[in-house]
């Protein structure tokens, strides 16, 4: 049976490299600290990041589905509207 509770889908943006990272977690503060400290291999080379978007979803399965939606072209265009340029 799947664990239920609060989950988040989030988007990080690196101003320096104009790079978007999309992920999901059950603890957004802890996960952002991991990204910011260089702990996450896929974001380590593109620091610093800032959170430009996040949303709460009811469970992990919903988080995975929403993460996939945001990773396609339409989702990335939506996320780019949150970047101050």
N, C-alpha and C positions, 0 to 999 in steps of 0.2 A: 504494500500500500504506500502511495506517495505521501511524503511529508507535506503538510499544509502550513500556511502562515504567511507572513509578509515576504514578498520578493520584489525586487526592483530590476527594471531594465534601465540602463544608463548610457549616456553618451559623453565621451571625453573629447576634448579638442586641444590640439597643440597649435598655438598661434605661430610658433617658430617654424614648424614644418608643414602647416596647413593640412593636418592629418586628423581624421576622425577615428575614434575607437568606440565600438559598441559592445556592451557586455551585460551580464545579469548576475545578481547576487542576492543573498538573503541579509546582507549587512553592508549598506552602501558606504558608510563612514569607514569601516575597516578596509573595504575593497579599494576605496580611493587612496587611503594611506599606503596600501600595498603598491598601487600604481605609482604614486608620488615618490616612494622610496626606492624605486627601481627594482622591486621584487618581481614584477611581471615581465617576463622576457619579451613579449610582443609589443610592449609600450616603452620599455627601458631606453631605447635609442632615441626616442622622440620627446623626451621630457623638456619642459614642464607641460603638464596637461591641466585643464580646468573642466569642471563638469558644466556642460551646456544644456543638458536635458536629462530628466529621469522621470519614471512613472512607476507607481506601485501596481502590482498585479497579485492576484490571489494565491497563486501556487507556482511551483517550479515549471510545470508543463506550460503554463501560460507565459511565463518569462521566456522560455525557449522559443515559443511560437512568435512572440512579439519581437524578440531579438532578431529572428530570421526576417521578419517583415521589414525591420529597420535597415537591414544589411543590403537590401536590393536597391536599385536606382531610385525608385519612388520614395523609399524611406530615407535614403541619404539626402535627397533634395529637401524633404521635410526638415531634417535635422540641420541642414545648412541655413535654414531661415533663423536659427537661434544664434548664429555666429555674427558678432558685431564686426562689420567691415566698413 
